[in-house]
Amino acid sequence: MQTPILNPLPAEWPALCQRPQLPVQNLEDTVRQIFSEIQRNGDIAVKKYTYFFDNAQLENLRVPEAIVENSSTLISEALKNAMLLAKNSIEKFHSSQKETVRYIETNPGVTCWRASRAIDKVGIYIPGGTAPLFSTVLMLGIPAKLAGCRDIILCTPPDAQGNINPAILYAAQLVGINTIYSIGGIQAIGAMTFGTESVLKVDKIFGPGNQFVTAAKQAALHYGVAIDLPAGPSELLVIADTTANPEFVAADLLSQAEHGADSQVMLLSDNEEMIRAILKAITVQLKTLPRKGIIEKALASSKAIVLPTISECIAFSNSYAPEHLIIASENPEPYTDKITNAGSVFLGNYSCESAGDYASGTNHTLPTNGYARNYSGVSLDSFVKKITFQQLTADGIRTIGPAIATMAEAEQLDAHKNAVVLRLKNATNV
């Protein structure tokens, strides 16, 4: 990322928008094998692969309630208070997404409406590994509870001793998730897809993960289980004009690069000096970061690009369709209407992407890998189904019945026509 790319032509943009791909051999075969064993052997297969991948030998997959309750003694009061602030923000924002049922009379005697119904059984996957994402417990558990999902289960990988990070357990307790399993990776997605002796089969799976988890979620679709959205490595695009703060932008880029070696950050500006100032700040800040090795790998596949105008920067961003987009400017408002493809947008010099990750209130489970062109991030709607209703009176069937009969006849669907004609005859006598 050290050498800016100067004024690439639009024809070159698609190549610049390519995401990095870490080599993963026989990924689909691995998912297929593990899924097949879980279908046949249930808990035995899940425990086998938990030992194989996580080196944890578990007697029970479910985390005992006493351990969940004890998690509050293992984290600081400062972290508890921070989680509570985040919880309140997320609840406030997602509560505002509840829809009021509106009854619409489309014709005299014909009333239509739409109502939300919670998805009965949802599974939440929380990565562990080098960065236990307890914040994702809040992001997914809170809207699931607000939606009224009947059963909410959580899977997260254990360490070699079979333990779960206490912050994940406390976050689950804070939002009211009581069913937690020490399972990670492909085997967690497989267990929630098929159900086992211990793990509930769910209707929809939520949560981020590595390429193995992502491939497993895609495979779950073939077995009638829905997923939240296609998700891959984290990414950030920053558009910085001449009023941006180079140190702030550098910190934002580094914050996303530390997610993983396959993460990608993109820096765009209409000012080459601004780009160079930000790159210099990255070099300075990187020296002090403990995840420096991971960040350097991510930066190797990241790009800094100079374009003639901010409008062209936004056009490039819309082509890239980033998971996160920051408009680093003292006056970002004139640019916002031009943004068409992005998972979540952060406006102004003080709107760091970390705010959305934790506590501003918006959801941080977002489409990556260009899927922001056609997917939205997780919201309250992700946990409900929209059911339409209609009710016709005798006046209603008299109003639209003839049109229905004519259309059915034209499509040569006589039974459809007959269902209307019978009612029309009866309605004339009402």
N, C-alpha and C positions, 0 to 999 in steps of 0.2 A: 504493500500500500504506500510505499515511500515515494514513488514517482507518479505525479498526477498525469492523468490521461487528458490531453488537451483537445477540446472541441471535436469529439467523435461525431461522424455523420449519423443521421437517423438509421441508415442501413446497417450501421455497426452496432446499434443498440441491442438487438436480440442476443448477440454473442456476449455482450457485457452484462446482460441480465441473467446469464446462466448461474445457477447455484452450484456450490461445490458438492461433489459426491464422494463419500468415502467408500472404498471397495468393500463390498460384503458378498462373499461367495455363497452360492446355494441358499440364499435367504428364504426364498419361497419354499424350497424343499425342507428346510429346517422347521418352518412354521407348520407345514403340512404334517411332518412326522410327529411333532409335539402335540398338535391338535388331535391327531388320530389316536395317540396313546391316552390322552385325557378322556376322549370319548369312550375308550374301552375300559380304562383302569381308574378313572377318577382321581381320588386323593393320592393314591399310590404313585401315579404318574406325576402329579404336581409336586409331591415331596421329592421324587427322584430328580426332577429338573431344578428344583430349588437347591438341592445339594450340588448338582452338577455346575450350575451357573453362579450361585451365590455362596457355595461352600458352607451352607447352613443345614444342619440335620435337625429337622423339626418333628416333634411328636404330634403337636396339634398345629393346624394352620391358623386357627382363629386366635387373636390376641386376647388373653383373659381380661375381663373387665377390671380386675384389681390393678393390673399393670397400666391400663388406660387411665384409671383414676389417679394412680400414683405419679403420672407424668407431670402433674402440676407442681410437684415438689422438686422437679429436676430442671426447671427452666426459671430464668430470672423474672422478677416482678416487672422489670422494664420491658421484657419481651411480651409478657402477658398483657401489659397495658397497650403496647404497640399493636398486638393482635386485636384487642378490643376496639381500638380506634379504627383499624382497617375493617373489622367486622361491621361496625356501625355505618361506615361509608358505603361498603358494598351492599348492605341491606337497604340503605336509603335509595341508592341508585337503582337497584334491581326491583325494589318495591314499586317504583314509579312506572315500571314496564307492564304492570297489570292492566288489562284492558277491561273496560266496561262493556257489557253486552248491549248491542244496539239492535233494536227491532226495526227492520226496514220493510215497508209495504211497497213491494215492487209493482203491484197492480191492485186494483180494488179486490179485497178478499184474499190476497196472496201476501203472506208475511214470511220473511226470511231473516235468520240471524245466525251468528257464529259464537261458539262458546269454547273456552279452553278446558281441557281435562288433563290432569297430570299423568305422565307416564308412570305406570305402576312400579316397575323395578328398574333401578339405575345402578350402574357400577362406576365407581370413580377410581382411576388409576393415578397414583402419586409416585413420581420417580424418587428414588433414594440416591444411591451412588455418591458422587462427590459433592452434590448440591441437593440436599433433601428439601423438596419444594413444599414446605408446609403452607406457604401462601396459596398454593393451588387448592388445598383443602377448603380454604375459605371461599375461593373463587367459584368452586363447583358445588360445595356443600350448601352454601347459603341460598343460591337460586333453586337448588333441588328442594330444600325445605320450604321456601316461599311458594314454590309451585304445588306443593302437597304430595310429592312422590311418596308412595306407601312404603317402599323398601329401598333403602340406600345402603350400599355396601362399599367398602373401601379396600383396595389392595395396594400394598407398597412393599418393596423388597426389604428383607432383613439383612443385617450384617452377618459376619461369619459365626457370631454367637447366637444368632436368631433374634436379635433385638431390633426394635424399630426406634428411629429417632424420636425422643420424647416431644419435640416441638410438633411433629406430625400428629402424634397421639393427642396432645393437648388441643391442637386446632380442631381435630375431629370432635373431641369432647365439647369444645366451645360452641360448635354449630349443631351439635346433637346427633352425630353419627356414632352409633354404638357397635356396629358390626364391622370389624377390621380384621384383615387377613395379612399374614406375613408372607406374601407372595409377590414376586416381581416378574418382569419380562414377559416373554411369550406365554409362559405357563399361567400367568395371572389373567391374561386376556382369554386364553383357552378355558380356564376354569369358569370365568364369568359368562363365556359364550355357551358352554354346554351344561354347566352346573355339575357339581360333584356331591359326594356324601356330606361335605362340609360347606361348600360354597354355593350360594344361590345363583341360579341361571337368571340373567337380567335381560331386559328389553333393549337397553341402550348403554353404551360404554363411553365414558368421558375421560379426558386427561391426556397430557403430553407424554412423550417418551422418545427413546432412541429409535434407530431405524428398525430394530427388531420388533419393538412395541408397535410402531407405525404399520409395519407389514402384517403383524398379527391382527391389528384392528381392521385393516382392509380385508383380511381373510374372514373375519367375523361376519362381514356383510353377506357372505355367501351362505351363512347359516341362519339368516333371518334376524340377526342382531344389528341394530342401528349403531352408528358412531356419531360423535359430535361434529367432527370435521377432519379433513385430511391435514395432518400436522407433521412437520419435520423439524429440522434444526432451526433455532431461533435466528432472527434477522432484524436489522435496523437500517433504515435509510435516513440520512440527515441532509436537509437542504439549508445551507447557511448563506445568508446574504452579508453585506458589508457591516451590518449592525450586530452580527452574532458575536458571542463571547468564545474565543478559541479554546480556552480551558474547559468551559462547560461542554462544548461539543466533543472534545477529546474524551472527557470523562464518560459521556453518553456512549460513544463508540466502544470504548473499552468495557463498559458495563455489559454490553450485549456480546462482545467477543469472548468474555469469560464463561459463557454458558457451555461452550464446547468447541473442539477443534473444527467441527463441521459447521459452526455458526458463520454468518457472513454479515459484515457491515459495509455500507456504501456511503460515501461522502460526496455531495454535489454542491457546487457553488458557481456563481458567475464571476468570481474574483479569485485569481490564482494566488494572490498574496494571502488571502484568507485561508485557502486550502493549505498552503505551506505553513502558516502559523498553527493551524490545527494539527498537522502532522508532527510539527516540532513539539507541541504540547503532549501528544500521544507518547512520543519517545521519553519525555521527562516523567510522565505519570506512570508509565509501564514499569519503570525500574522498581517502584515501591509495592507492586501488586503481587500477592502470594500465588495467584494463578497465572503467572507470567508465561509459563510454558504453553498452556492451553491457548492463551490470548495470541501468542505469536503465531501459532498454527492457524488460527482463525484469520488473523490479519494477512497471512500469506495468500489467501484466496479472496481478499476484500479489495475494494477499489476506491480511489479518489478521482473524481472526474470534474473537469472544468467545462462548462457550457456557456454559450454567449449570453443567455438571459435566465432569470429565475423562472420565467414561463416555460422555457425549454427544460429546465431542471424538473419542473412539475410534470411536464410531458414524459420525461424519462422515468420519473417515479411511477406514473400511471402505467407505463409499460412494464416496469419491474414488479409492481403490485406488492409493496412490502408488508410484512407483518406489522411492523412499527414504523411510523413516519414522524420525524421531528421537523418542524419549520422553525429554524433557529433565527429569529428576527425580532427586533423591537416592535415591529408592526406586521404581524402575520395575517391579519384579517383579510387583506385584499387577495390573498392567495387561496383561501380556503375553498371557494366555490369551484375552483379548477381541479380540485382533488377528486378523482373518481374511483381509484383503486387503492385501498389501504385497509389494514385490519383495525388499527387504532392510531389516531393522530394526536400529536402533542404540539401545542401552539405557543410560541414565545420562548424567550431565553430562560425562563424559570420553570418551564414544564419539562422536567426530566422524565425520561422513559421509565425510570424506577418508580415514579409516582403511580403510574398505571399498573406496574407489576405488583404493587403492594396496597396502596391506601387511598388513592383518589376516589375509588368507587367503581370505575369501569372494570370490565372483566379482562383478564390477561390471557385467557385461552383463545387464541386467535389463529386464523389461517396463515400458513406459511407456503413457501415454495411457489409463489405466484397465485395461489388459490384465493387470494383477496379479490381477484377479478370476479369470482362467482360465489364466494362463501362469505358469510358474516361471522364475527366472533360469537362465542357463547353468550347467551342472554337468558332471561327468564323463559323466552319462547322455546329455547332448546330443550326444556324439561316438560313441555306440554304438547298436546296434540290439539289442533284446531278442528272442531266438529261443526259442520253446518247443519242447520235445521230449517225446515219450511213447513208451513201449515196453510192449507187451502180450505176456505169455506165453500158453500154451494155457490155463492157469488164469485168466488175465486175460480172455480172450475168452469163456470160459465164465461168468465172473462178470458182466460187463456186456453181453455180446453180445445176450441176449434183450431187454434194455431198449432197446438201439440199434435192433434189428430192429422192435420195436413202434413206436418213435417214427418211424422212416423210413417204415413202412407208413402211419402216420397222416398223414404229410405227402405221401403218394403218390409217394414217391421209391423205386421198386422196385429200381433199380440199387444204391442205398445199402444197402437191405435185403439184397440178394443178396450183396454183398461181405462181410457179416457171416455170413449163413447158411452160405455155403461154408466159412468158417473154423470155424464151430460144428460142422459135420458132421465136419470133419477133426479138431477138437480132442477130440471124443468118442472117437476111436480112439487118442489119444496116451497 
